[in-house]
Amino acid sequence: MIEGTLCFVVSDDQVLLIEKRRGLGEGWYNGPGGKREDGETLRECAIREVREEVGIDVDTPALSKAGELTFRLDGDPQIHCHVFRTDRFDGEPRPSEEARPEWFPLDEVPYDQMWDDDSLWLPGVLQGRTVEGRFDFEGGEPLDDADFVDHDLAWGIEFE
Ligand SMILES: Nc1nc2c([nH]c(=O)n2[C@H]2C[C@H](O)[C@@H](COP(=O)(O)OP(=O)(O)OP(=O)(O)O)O2)c(=O)[nH]1
């Protein structure tokens, strides 16, 4: 299964999202992130993806694990996604080919322009809670055209 990361930077009651310009979830808002490369840890993956996509540095002790999400399509696990959260970063967000960064007030996160499951777990993560979740989609490839049909969530998970 593919291992990936998402990173949510929260600062001054705002969260840094990206409008994804290509690939899975194109046109929707998400946290910066992507697939883990050989030889890197998940934390290293999160730091690299944030740097590549929006040009800021989140490599500080404040970067912590907030979730583990498994996305299944027609019963098959597709992506195991490790969610990180931080309230510290260096630099100024800038756009890239993959992503256009935008700050949103925490009470104005555009859930209607995000993956359908995000409104179930992201509010808690933005508040600093930890979560483990499984999300079931049906309807065949690609995942971002499939229907979100079922889920299972557990809060207050202790990650290392
Ligand atoms: N918030 C959220 N993110 C999701 C969901 N499902 C899902 O695959 N993702 C994330 C996990 C990955 O970070 C991202 C898809 O991977 P990606 O960004 O690497 O895909 P890509 O096809 O653009 O490939 P790449 O070349 O950028 O690596 O979407 C979901 O339901 N909610």
The ligand as an SDF file (V2000), in Angstrom:
LIG
                    3D

 32 34  0  0  0  0  0  0  0  0999 V2000
   -7.5080   15.1990    3.0710 N   0  0  0  0  0  0  0  0  0  0  0  0
   -7.5750   14.0700    2.3570 C   0  0  0  0  0  0  0  0  0  0  0  0
   -6.5050   13.6900    1.6520 N   0  0  0  0  0  0  0  0  0  0  0  0
   -6.6270   12.5710    0.9390 C   0  0  0  0  0  0  0  0  0  0  0  0
   -7.7800   11.7970    0.9070 C   0  0  0  0  0  0  0  0  0  0  0  0
   -7.5550   10.7400    0.0960 N   0  0  0  0  0  0  0  0  0  0  0  0
   -6.2890   10.8680   -0.3740 C   0  0  0  0  0  0  0  0  0  0  0  0
   -5.7240   10.1070   -1.1510 O   0  0  0  0  0  0  0  0  0  0  0  0
   -5.7280   11.9880    0.1600 N   0  0  0  0  0  0  0  0  0  0  0  0
   -4.3930   12.5320   -0.0190 C   0  0  0  0  0  0  0  0  0  0  0  0
   -3.2950   11.6140    0.3400 C   0  0  0  0  0  0  0  0  0  0  0  0
   -2.1540   12.1930   -0.4700 C   0  0  0  0  0  0  0  0  0  0  0  0
   -1.4770   13.1890    0.2710 O   0  0  0  0  0  0  0  0  0  0  0  0
   -2.8480   12.8530   -1.6410 C   0  0  0  0  0  0  0  0  0  0  0  0
   -2.7220   12.0790   -2.9020 C   0  0  0  0  0  0  0  0  0  0  0  0
   -1.4290   11.7580   -3.0930 O   0  0  0  0  0  0  0  0  0  0  0  0
   -0.4380   12.6150   -3.9790 P   0  0  0  0  0  0  0  0  0  0  0  0
   -0.6240   14.0630   -3.7730 O   0  0  0  0  0  0  0  0  0  0  0  0
    0.8850   12.0360   -3.7200 O   0  0  0  0  0  0  0  0  0  0  0  0
   -0.9840   12.1730   -5.3740 O   0  0  0  0  0  0  0  0  0  0  0  0
   -0.5380   12.6420   -6.7510 P   0  0  0  0  0  0  0  0  0  0  0  0
   -1.2870   11.7580   -7.6940 O   0  0  0  0  0  0  0  0  0  0  0  0
   -0.7420   14.1020   -6.8790 O   0  0  0  0  0  0  0  0  0  0  0  0
    1.0030   12.2510   -6.7870 O   0  0  0  0  0  0  0  0  0  0  0  0
    2.3550   13.0570   -6.5260 P   0  0  0  0  0  0  0  0  0  0  0  0
    3.0550   12.9690   -7.8170 O   0  0  0  0  0  0  0  0  0  0  0  0
    2.0270   14.4670   -6.1020 O   0  0  0  0  0  0  0  0  0  0  0  0
    3.0520   12.2950   -5.4150 O   0  0  0  0  0  0  0  0  0  0  0  0
   -4.2150   12.9340   -1.3400 O   0  0  0  0  0  0  0  0  0  0  0  0
   -8.8850   12.2160    1.6550 C   0  0  0  0  0  0  0  0  0  0  0  0
   -9.9400   11.5840    1.6720 O   0  0  0  0  0  0  0  0  0  0  0  0
   -8.7270   13.3610    2.3810 N   0  0  0  0  0  0  0  0  0  0  0  0
  1  2  1  0
  2  3  2  0
  2 32  1  0
  3  4  1  0
  4  5  2  0
  4  9  1  0
  5  6  1  0
  5 30  1  0
  6  7  1  0
  7  8  2  0
  7  9  1  0
  9 10  1  0
 10 11  1  0
 10 29  1  0
 11 12  1  0
 12 13  1  0
 12 14  1  0
 14 15  1  0
 14 29  1  0
 15 16  1  0
 16 17  1  0
 17 18  2  0
 17 19  1  0
 17 20  1  0
 20 21  1  0
 21 22  2  0
 21 23  1  0
 21 24  1  0
 24 25  1  0
 25 26  2  0
 25 27  1  0
 25 28  1  0
 30 31  2  0
 30 32  1  0
M  END
$$$$
